[in-house]
Amino acid sequence: MTEANRILLGVNVDHVATLRQARGTRYPDPVKAALDAEEAGADGITVHLREDRRH
């Protein structure tokens, strides 16, 4: 597979933060999830910041 037609992997860590908020704990850690995804070969990481800073 050439670089031009390679499938890219983007990882969204929003649900990791949602899960942490629902549990009321400090885990799972969205930053660690993003770093793990990058280490595993993800081409991009997405996270959406919330105005209310809930998670």
C-alpha distance (Angstrom), angle and dihedral (degrees) to the residues before:
residue distance angle dihedral
M1 . . .
T2 3.79 . .
E3 3.78 125.7 .
A4 3.82 90.0 -109.1
N5 3.81 95.0 60.7
R6 3.80 99.0 31.0
I7 3.80 115.6 130.1
L8 3.80 110.3 -121.2
L9 3.79 122.8 -144.3
G10 3.78 119.6 -140.9
V11 3.80 119.7 -174.7
N12 3.81 123.5 -155.8
V13 3.81 112.9 -156.0
D14 3.83 96.4 -173.0
H15 3.80 92.2 104.7
V16 3.80 91.0 53.7
A17 3.81 88.7 59.0
T18 3.81 91.3 44.8
L19 3.80 90.8 52.9
R20 3.80 91.4 49.3
Q21 3.80 90.9 49.9
A22 3.81 92.2 48.9
R23 3.81 91.0 51.0
G24 3.79 93.1 46.8
T25 3.81 90.6 -133.7
R26 3.80 138.9 113.4
Y27 3.80 91.3 -111.2
P28 2.92 145.2 115.5
D29 3.79 91.6 41.6
P30 3.84 114.2 -142.6
V31 3.81 91.4 -155.3
K32 3.81 91.7 53.9
A33 3.80 89.5 46.6
A34 3.81 89.9 53.2
L35 3.80 92.2 47.6
D36 3.81 91.2 47.7
A37 3.81 90.4 50.3
E38 3.80 91.3 49.4
E39 3.81 91.6 48.5
A40 3.81 89.2 50.3
G41 3.80 90.8 55.4
A42 3.81 106.6 -90.9
D43 3.79 112.2 162.6
G44 3.80 94.8 -151.7
I45 3.80 141.5 13.3
T46 3.81 123.0 -148.6
V47 3.79 128.2 -165.3
H48 3.80 127.9 164.5
L49 3.80 116.9 -146.4
R50 3.79 115.9 -138.3
E51 3.78 121.2 -137.5
D52 3.79 91.7 -138.6
R53 3.84 90.6 53.6
R54 3.80 88.5 -135.5
H55 3.79 91.6 146.0
